[in-house]
């Protein structure tokens, strides 16, 4: 009960009106937590998104930062996949190969001919991709996009 009260107070206060990372989806919680960093704001935003069907309402109505066109963007697919597999992905990036890394390459639509270059780049950039222990999936993918954009062979896969 205390946690719910804290969540309500935070959400109702002017301090709560900012945005959590976009990896919590769309909905009222995402709108309320806009601009906020940290696990507590992600949890509050995700919980709020799932409460009272507001995320479902947002998706069906095209409101609350949701799209009703039914299209899941490639960026969203990569983010969802990376979020669900971040530990395995980190291990495979460090090793320079693996099934999870191959799946990520396919989500970027990297051709089989360019995948060895992708694997080598991710391994070489490991320390930049996973620079902070509290890095979000969004941080990791943004760093990967930046590294790929600087690579002559892989730059056309981001943009």
Buried (B, 14 or more C-beta within 10 A) or exposed (E): EEEEEEBEEBBEEEEBBBBBBBBBBBBBBBBBBBEBBEEBBBBBBBBBBBEEEBBEBBBEEEBBBBBEEEEEEEBBEBBBBBBEBBEBBBEBBBEBBBEBBBBBBEBBEBEEEBBEBBBBBBBBBBEEBBEEEEBBBBBBBEBBBEBBEEBEBBEEBBE
